[in-house]
Amino acid sequence: MSNKPLLSIVIPTKNRYNYLENLLSSLLENPHKNFEIIVSDNSDNNSEFLAFIDNYQHDNRLNYFYYSGWLSVVDNCNLGVERASGEFVCMLGDDDGILIDNCLSLCLFLLNNSLDAALVNVIPYSWPDITHAIWGSALSGKFENKTYTYKAFKLTTEKELKKVCNEGGAFGLGKLPKIYQGLISRRKLCELKKETNTYFPGPSPDMGNAVGISKYINQYVYVDIPCIISGQSYKSTGGQGSRKKHHGDIDEQKFLPKNTKQEWTKEIPLFWAGPTIYSESASKALIKTKNYNFSLNYLYLYACCLIYEKNYTSTVIEKMYERKTFFQKVGISVRVFGFVSFIIVKRSINYIKNIYKYKISNKKFTKSNDIKETILILNSKYQNISIELK
């Protein structure tokens, strides 16, 4: 392996060795040498895992780092990326997966076209231990079958960041460039780190990185290829969301940076949930990168919270009307109600689509016991890909 691999795969982890070992055994069976794996482990006890990695002690592609004691999720992600040396960096959850051959082909494509980042058409996979609050076990132990064009489409951060900000950051990363389940050049990551002293300038690492790195990348690509598997397991954030458990008091979320509550943006309702932590992370990333050309639409965030976080309705309404005159409250109510109506219509359309996808069309999914088996199935189906730039 050369001193500088083409790809670094960073995997932050904590107390989830059953998923991690499955992923690592798949990656290390791949014969390619032009990639490295960085495992940043903050588990309570790693003694059993040391026996696992001892089987790979002669494989210099695996770089394992253990940190005892408390770390925030942001700290753990930062430590992992800091150790990466590849031309491009991709961060995965320990329950995710990646098709190495296709990802290395994508890295070469980016180099040949002088591009610093890429998104891909991720493949959703639900581990057998997960059940959905609405769909039950319909998705358990299955991955979604997709069709691909193998084409790359250019995107601009200005346009995509504006979309995310117009939604108050509440609905996630959109099509922003990102290190989590995406590819970013290490050179651009270093630019972000130099200005903000972190690769993740927000309490939610994925959103913080995506909004932060947008300051330093202008044009990038969305590539319609099978490459990255987005896993959802019982302990993951996605798994919590599926069970409607993705909310709570900020003080109870021990993985967050210690100053999260103290530095919380005053316009954002003070509780932990998907929409609020994403909005907070986007807000902090804009501030830390001095990206003052963009601002968040907090009224859209309030509308989102009123629909998806009903347990905190009074908290959201209090924040909506805080220090507002009567006429200001009327104007806010009208706008938020408009956003609520729009979101409900959009949600209803997606629900109807999902009924067909999850309940009617069996052809949409393939059974698989774990990530390793999913990678084997997909590798047998998608080989020697060729990417066309549109």
C-alpha positions in Angstrom: 0.0 0.0 0.0 1.3 3.5 -0.9 2.0 6.1 1.8 -1.2 7.9 0.7 -4.2 5.7 0.0 -6.8 6.7 -2.4 -9.6 6.3 0.1 -9.9 6.5 3.9 -12.9 4.9 5.6 -13.5 6.4 9.0 -15.7 4.4 11.4 -16.4 6.0 14.8 -17.9 3.4 17.2 -19.0 2.9 20.8 -20.3 -0.4 22.3 -21.6 -1.8 19.0 -19.0 -4.5 18.2 -21.6 -6.9 16.7 -22.2 -4.5 13.8 -18.6 -3.3 13.6 -17.0 -6.8 13.3 -19.4 -7.7 10.6 -18.5 -4.7 8.5 -14.7 -5.0 9.1 -14.6 -8.7 8.2 -16.3 -7.8 4.9 -13.9 -4.9 4.1 -10.7 -6.7 5.0 -11.6 -9.7 2.7 -11.4 -7.3 -0.2 -8.1 -7.7 -2.1 -7.7 -4.0 -3.0 -4.8 -2.3 -1.2 -5.5 1.3 -2.1 -7.7 2.1 0.9 -7.4 2.3 4.7 -9.8 1.8 7.5 -9.7 4.1 10.6 -11.6 2.7 13.6 -12.1 5.3 16.4 -13.4 3.3 19.4 -14.8 4.9 22.6 -16.4 1.7 23.9 -16.5 1.0 27.6 -14.5 -2.2 27.3 -12.6 -3.3 24.2 -11.0 -6.5 25.5 -13.1 -8.9 23.5 -12.7 -6.8 20.3 -9.0 -6.9 20.6 -9.2 -10.7 20.1 -11.1 -10.0 16.9 -8.7 -7.5 15.4 -5.8 -9.8 16.3 -6.9 -11.9 13.4 -5.9 -9.0 11.1 -2.7 -7.8 12.8 -0.7 -8.2 9.6 -3.2 -6.2 7.5 -1.8 -2.6 7.5 -5.1 -1.3 6.0 -6.7 -1.5 9.4 -5.8 1.2 11.9 -7.5 0.8 15.3 -7.5 3.5 17.9 -9.1 3.1 21.3 -10.0 6.0 23.6 -11.1 5.2 27.2 -13.2 7.6 29.2 -15.9 9.9 28.0 -15.9 11.4 24.5 -18.7 13.2 22.7 -19.7 11.8 19.4 -18.1 14.9 17.8 -14.8 14.2 19.6 -14.8 10.6 18.4 -15.5 11.6 14.8 -12.8 14.3 14.9 -10.2 11.8 16.2 -11.0 9.4 13.4 -10.8 11.9 10.6 -7.6 13.3 12.0 -6.0 9.9 11.6 -7.1 9.5 8.0 -4.4 10.0 5.3 -6.3 9.2 2.1 -7.0 11.4 -0.9 -10.7 11.1 -0.1 -12.4 10.4 3.2 -15.7 8.7 3.8 -17.2 8.3 7.3 -19.5 5.4 8.0 -21.6 4.2 10.9 -20.5 0.8 12.2 -23.9 -0.6 11.0 -23.4 0.9 7.4 -21.6 -0.7 4.5 -19.6 0.1 1.4 -18.8 -1.5 -2.0 -15.1 -0.9 -2.1 -14.5 -1.6 -5.8 -17.2 0.9 -6.8 -16.1 3.5 -4.3 -12.5 3.3 -5.5 -13.7 3.8 -9.1 -15.6 6.9 -7.9 -12.5 8.3 -6.2 -10.6 7.9 -9.5 -13.4 9.6 -11.3 -13.3 12.6 -8.9 -9.5 12.9 -9.3 -9.7 12.7 -13.1 -12.4 15.4 -13.2 -10.8 17.7 -10.5 -13.8 17.3 -8.1 -13.6 17.5 -4.3 -16.8 15.8 -3.3 -19.4 13.3 -4.3 -22.8 12.1 -3.1 -24.1 8.7 -4.1 -27.5 7.0 -4.3 -27.3 5.2 -1.0 -28.8 1.8 -0.5 -31.1 1.5 2.6 -30.6 -1.6 4.7 -32.5 -2.5 7.9 -30.8 -4.9 10.2 -33.0 -7.8 11.5 -33.1 -6.3 15.0 -35.0 -3.2 13.9 -38.8 -2.7 13.7 -40.6 0.4 12.4 -43.3 2.2 14.4 -45.6 2.1 11.3 -44.3 -0.6 9.0 -43.4 -3.1 11.8 -41.0 -5.8 10.6 -41.8 -5.3 6.9 -38.3 -3.9 6.3 -36.3 -6.0 8.9 -33.4 -7.8 7.4 -33.8 -6.4 3.9 -32.2 -3.9 1.6 -33.9 -1.8 -1.1 -33.4 -2.8 -4.7 -32.7 0.2 -7.0 -31.9 0.9 -10.6 -29.0 3.0 -11.5 -28.0 5.3 -14.5 -24.3 5.4 -13.7 -24.3 9.1 -14.4 -22.8 11.9 -12.4 -24.7 15.2 -12.1 -23.0 18.4 -11.1 -24.4 20.3 -8.1 -23.6 23.7 -6.5 -23.4 24.2 -2.7 -25.1 27.7 -3.0 -28.3 26.1 -4.4 -28.3 23.1 -2.1 -27.5 25.0 1.0 -30.2 27.5 0.3 -32.7 24.6 0.2 -31.6 23.2 3.5 -31.7 26.6 5.2 -35.2 27.4 3.8 -36.4 24.3 5.6 -34.7 25.5 8.8 -32.3 22.6 8.6 -35.2 20.5 10.0 -35.3 17.9 7.3 -31.7 16.9 7.2 -28.7 17.4 4.8 -30.5 17.3 1.5 -27.9 17.1 -1.2 -25.2 18.9 0.5 -21.6 17.6 0.2 -20.9 15.4 3.2 -18.3 13.1 4.8 -20.9 10.9 6.3 -22.0 8.3 3.6 -20.3 10.6 1.1 -16.8 11.4 -0.2 -14.9 14.6 0.6 -11.3 15.4 -0.4 -9.0 15.5 2.6 -7.6 18.8 1.3 -11.0 20.5 1.7 -11.5 18.9 5.1 -8.3 20.5 6.2 -9.5 23.9 5.1 -12.6 23.4 7.3 -10.5 22.3 10.2 -8.1 25.2 9.8 -10.9 27.8 10.2 -13.1 26.1 12.8 -10.6 23.8 14.6 -12.9 20.9 13.9 -14.2 18.8 11.0 -17.7 18.8 12.6 -18.7 22.4 13.6 -22.0 21.4 15.2 -23.3 18.9 17.8 -24.7 16.6 15.1 -21.6 15.5 13.2 -23.3 14.8 9.8 -25.1 18.1 9.6 -22.3 20.1 11.1 -19.8 18.8 8.5 -22.2 19.1 5.6 -23.0 22.8 6.2 -19.5 23.6 7.3 -17.7 22.0 4.3 -20.1 23.8 1.9 -18.2 27.0 2.6 -15.1 25.5 0.9 -16.7 23.5 -2.0 -18.4 25.1 -4.9 -19.2 22.4 -7.4 -19.5 18.7 -6.7 -21.4 15.7 -8.0 -24.3 13.4 -7.2 -23.4 10.0 -8.7 -26.2 7.5 -9.4 -24.2 4.3 -8.6 -24.4 1.5 -6.0 -21.7 2.4 -3.6 -22.7 3.0 0.1 -25.2 1.1 2.2 -27.0 3.1 4.8 -27.7 0.7 7.7 -30.3 1.1 10.3 -30.0 -1.0 13.5 -31.7 -1.0 16.8 -29.1 1.2 18.6 -28.6 3.7 15.8 -30.1 7.1 15.5 -32.1 5.9 12.5 -33.3 3.0 14.5 -34.5 5.3 17.3 -36.3 7.4 14.7 -38.1 4.3 13.3 -39.3 3.5 16.8 -40.3 7.1 17.4 -37.7 7.3 20.2 -35.5 10.0 18.7 -36.3 12.8 21.2 -35.6 13.8 24.8 -34.1 16.3 27.1 -30.7 17.6 25.9 -29.1 16.9 29.3 -30.0 13.2 28.9 -28.1 12.8 25.6 -24.7 11.9 27.0 -23.0 11.7 23.6 -23.5 15.4 22.8 -20.7 17.9 23.5 -20.8 19.1 27.1 -21.6 22.7 26.2 -24.5 21.9 23.8 -27.2 23.2 26.1 -25.3 26.3 27.2 -24.6 27.4 23.6 -28.0 26.4 22.2 -29.4 28.9 19.6 -32.1 31.0 21.2 -34.5 30.6 18.2 -34.5 26.8 18.4 -36.8 25.0 20.9 -34.7 23.5 23.7 -35.1 19.8 23.4 -33.3 17.0 21.5 -35.0 15.6 18.4 -34.0 15.1 14.8 -35.3 18.5 13.5 -33.9 20.5 16.5 -30.4 19.0 16.6 -30.1 19.3 12.8 -31.2 23.0 13.0 -28.8 23.7 15.8 -25.9 22.0 14.0 -26.6 24.0 10.8 -26.8 27.2 12.8 -23.5 26.6 14.5 -21.7 25.5 11.3 -22.8 28.7 9.5 -21.5 30.8 12.4 -18.2 29.0 12.9 -17.4 29.2 9.1 -18.6 32.8 9.0 -20.9 31.9 6.2 -23.2 34.9 6.7 -24.8 34.7 3.3 -27.2 32.1 4.6 -29.7 32.0 7.4 -32.2 29.4 8.7 -35.9 29.7 8.3 -36.9 28.9 11.9 -40.6 29.2 11.2 -40.3 26.1 9.0 -38.6 24.3 11.9 -41.5 25.2 14.2 -43.9 23.8 11.7 -41.9 20.6 11.4 -41.8 20.2 15.2 -45.5 20.8 15.6 -46.1 17.9 13.2 -43.4 15.4 14.2 -42.7 16.3 17.8 -46.1 16.6 19.4 -44.8 15.9 22.9 -43.2 19.3 22.8 -46.0 21.4 21.3 -46.2 23.8 24.2 -42.4 24.3 24.1 -42.5 25.0 20.4 -45.4 27.4 20.6 -43.7 29.3 23.5 -40.6 29.7 21.4 -42.6 30.8 18.3 -44.2 33.7 20.2 -41.4 34.6 22.6 -41.1 38.4 23.0 -43.5 39.0 20.1 -46.2 41.6 19.8 -49.8 40.6 19.0 -49.5 41.5 15.3 -46.2 39.7 15.1 -47.8 36.6 16.6 -50.6 36.8 14.0 -48.1 37.0 11.1 -46.0 34.1 12.5 -49.2 32.0 13.0 -50.2 32.5 9.3 -46.8 31.6 8.0 -46.3 28.6 10.3 -49.8 27.3 9.4 -48.9 27.6 5.7 -45.7 25.5 6.3 -47.6 23.0 8.4 -50.1 22.5 5.5 -47.3 22.1 3.0 -45.5 19.5 5.1 -48.7 17.5 5.8 -49.5 17.3 2.0 -45.9 16.3 1.3 -46.0 13.7 4.2 -49.2 12.3 2.9 -47.9 11.8 -0.6 -44.8 10.1 0.8 -46.9 7.8 3.0 -48.9 6.7 0.0 -45.7 5.9 -1.9 -44.4 4.0 1.0 -47.5 1.9 1.3 -46.8 0.6 -2.2 -43.1 0.2 -1.5 -43.2 -1.5 1.9 -46.5 -3.3 1.8 -47.4 -4.1 -1.8 -44.2 -4.4 -3.9 -42.1 -7.4 -2.7 -39.7 -6.8 -5.6 -38.5 -3.6 -4.0 -36.5 -5.4 -1.3 -34.0 -8.3 -1.0 -33.6 -10.3 2.2 -30.2 -10.2 3.9 -29.0 -11.3 7.3 -26.4 -8.6 7.8 -24.2 -6.0 6.0 -21.6 -8.5 5.0 -24.2 -10.6 3.1 -25.7 -7.4 1.6 -22.3 -6.4 0.3 -21.7 -9.9 -1.2 -25.1 -9.8 -3.0 -24.5 -6.3 -4.4 -20.9 -7.1 -5.4 -22.1 -10.1 -7.4 -24.7 -7.9 -9.2 -22.7 -4.7 -9.8 -19.2 -5.0 -11.1 -16.8 -3.0 -13.3 -19.0 0.1 -13.3 -18.4 3.1 -15.6 -19.4 6.6 -14.6 -20.6 9.2 -17.1 -20.4 12.9 -16.3 -23.5 14.8 -17.5 
